Amino acid sequence: MSKLILCFITICVVTAATAYEKSDIVSAKIETCRGCSLNRLPEVKSFVMDDAPFYDKLDVKFISGAKPELIFLGNSDQELERIGLSDLSRQECNELLLEAGFNKKTKKEEF
């Protein structure tokens, strides 16, 4: 019986830690290396270098040897979700942000 209760509590804690609403997302960041694995992922590299700078409330942090990941953040920079980008296309990376409610500025708005 105690194993069953422990299992239930574990499931509840994991669910609570990963359950969030789109409205809970305050900002996001991308963590990735500048070269190595990013150079082997041309679609993701195009997203990180060419698209990411145009999103509001999105920062890119270059970490040596890090695989590309998108991290959604809540209040007080609480990590809500971490998503690996290695298997995604440039379009899929953009869709992740747009579906989460991020706004992408056009190049004209930037100047």
N, C-alpha and C positions, 0 to 999 in steps of 0.2 A: 504494500500500500504506500509506503513512504517513497519508493522509487517512482510511482505514478504521480504523486504530488510534486516531487522534485522535477520530473519531466514537464508537468503542466506549468510550474513556475518558470522554468527555463524558456518554454515556448512563449509565455506571456511577456517576459522581459525582452526577448529577441524581437517579438512583434512590436512592442512599445518603442523599442529603440529604432526600428526601421520604418515605422508608420508615421507619415507626415503628409500634410496637405500641400498642394502647390502654393497656397498662400503663405505657408511657413518659410518659403525660400526667400531670403533677403539678398543674397549675393552668391557668387560662385567663383571658383578658381580652377585653373588648369595647372597641374603639376606634370612636368615632362623634362626630359633632357633636351639640350639644344641640338645635339647631333645624334650620334650612334643610332639608337632605335628609332628616333624620329625620322632620320634620313631613309630608313628602310620602309617607312610608311608615308608615301607621297601624298595620299589623300588627307591623312591626319595632319601632316606637316603644312599643307595648304590651308587647312582649317585654322590651325594654331597661329600661323604667321600672317595669313591674309584676311581671315574672317574674324577671329577672336578680338582683335583690337577695336572692332566696331560695335561690340556689345557693351551696353551699360552694365555696371556692377559685376564685371567679369575681369579677373586678373589672371595673368599668366606668370607662373613661377617656374624658372628653369632650375632643375636640380640634376646634377651630374648622375647619369645612370638610371634615372627614373623613367618608368614606362608612362606613357601619356594617360592621365586620368582626369576626369571632370568631377569636381567636388561641389555639391550643393551645400550652402551654408545657411543657417538660421540666425536667430538673435545671438549676440555675443560670439559670433563666428563658430557656433556649434555645428559640427559636421552632421548633415542629415543623410547624405548618400554619396557614395564614391562609385563612379562608373568608369570602367576601362574603355579607352577609345581605340585601342589597337586594331580591333576587328571591324571598325565602322568606316563608312565612306565619309567624305567631306559633307555631303548632303545630310547624312544621318546625324553627324555631329551638330550641324546647324539646327536640325529638327529637334534634337534634345533640348537645346536652349530655348527655342521658340515655343515649344510645348510647355516648358516650365515657366513661361511668361516673360522671358527676357526680350528686350527691344534691341533691334539691330539698326544702327544709324547707317544711312547711305553715305557714300563718299562725299557727296555734295554738302551734307549736313556737317561733316567733319571740318570743313574749311571755312 
